[in-house]
Amino acid sequence: MGIWQKEFTSVFLLFLLVSIVGGLTGLFLPLLLLLILGILIQQVFQITRFERWIRLGGRSQYPKTTGIWEEIYYHVYRIKKNEKRRKKKLSKVIDQFRQSTEALPDAAVVLGANDEIEWANKTALKVLGLKQSDKGQRIPNLIRFPEFIRYLKSGNYQEAVILPSPVNNQMTLAVRVVSYGAGLRLLLAQDVTQLKKMERMRKDFVANVSHELRTPLTVLKGYLETLQDMDDGLSPLLTNSVQQMQAQTDRMQNLVDDLLLLTRLETQQRKTQCIDVPALLTQICKESRDMLDNADRIVLVLDTQVHIVGEELALRSAFSNLLSNALKYSPDNAPVKIRWYQTAESVILSVEDNGEGIAAADIPRVSERFYRIEVRRSKKVPGIGLGLAIVKHALMRHDARLVITSDLGKGSCFSCHFPVAQICTPKANIMPTDPALSLFLNDH
Ligand code: ADP
């Protein structure tokens, strides 16, 4: 029998008893009132006892009772017990998390919705110079590097920001933020001093070797030219050898030039000016057309005349590389379209060809250094695999990005997206208003 059924049955039996006794004695009403009063007093007593038990936490063993009240006590007691077990488990997980983050070699800081510090591990105290008492303080007030504040504000945490440690400027940190939960963020700072040192050593090494190779190459090229001049064509072996040597030294010269340019793009300070991109593109196209049999292959479309803030050498190299690739990797008579246009967010230079295209799996890798796609071609295409790496670095210096879309066997489109914030107005030629002065200037 169910608990409710039992409860109703006992109430019903009591009523039956009162009715029988009341019927026999003629005191039905007083007896009924007495029964109702008794039930009421018993329920009030149970409620008071339950309230006291719950008020005291409901964790101790519940008082002895029967019927529906025993059932209520039992369920509440079970819920409380489960909750206690869950809490214990949770605090164990939190403890484990804290212990593991304490053991992390990286600094870890939990940030609240307003960038306030909620928790930090020991490494964070050491490398970020935070103190236990900084809990609740906003982190931008403690780590005041502008690039860090900008990074934190941006909300774009895909890449890490590189900073010196606030307590030791010999230490380089890669700081990264990971969002989780409701508005919580975990800030991780990794010591990348050794990595940066090695990267600098690699850059220096490449720069030095490339630089040192320049002089012997110039000497070799000079002698080869003299040999070519002296060649009277009587020995085909000599003619062929000189030609081969010249081709190889040219290749080596290109490699050294590209490596030096890459190093310069990676390491040199930015020196920007307002660049007339339409004029630059016109010039690049003209130079390329001059070297082609079919000059009409190159179609230049200037949908906008905007200028952008940038570095002429970097932009020239990027655009020339894209154009020469489009010409190299498409049939000799296939058109290549260069377009300069503006959208709501970007100013875009696109170079579109109808060439061999790139497989989707290769697209993310083509801008890596020395990455060349192995394709069986009817003619050998010269190249070293540094062109797109140069494009990528040149664009990085302009806060621009390279977007590649391609259909294997149909063609590719490489587009450089510059933020509209880079648009600049060229300085107007200031003509003197005084006619006498203007005459003076015209005369000279
Ligand atoms: P390189 O042209 O010297 O090999 P790049 O870095 O310029 O080096 O290009 C890397 C690779 O990307 C090339 O070897 C080529 O396979 C592929 N590639 C670049 N541009 C194009 C293009 N327009 N069409 C098809 N493949 C391309």
Residues whose N, C-alpha, C, O or C-beta is under 5 A from the ligand:
A	BS01	ADP	N325 A326 Y329 G355 E356 G357 I358 V366 Y371 R372 I373 P382 G383 I384 G385 L386 G387 L388 A389 S412
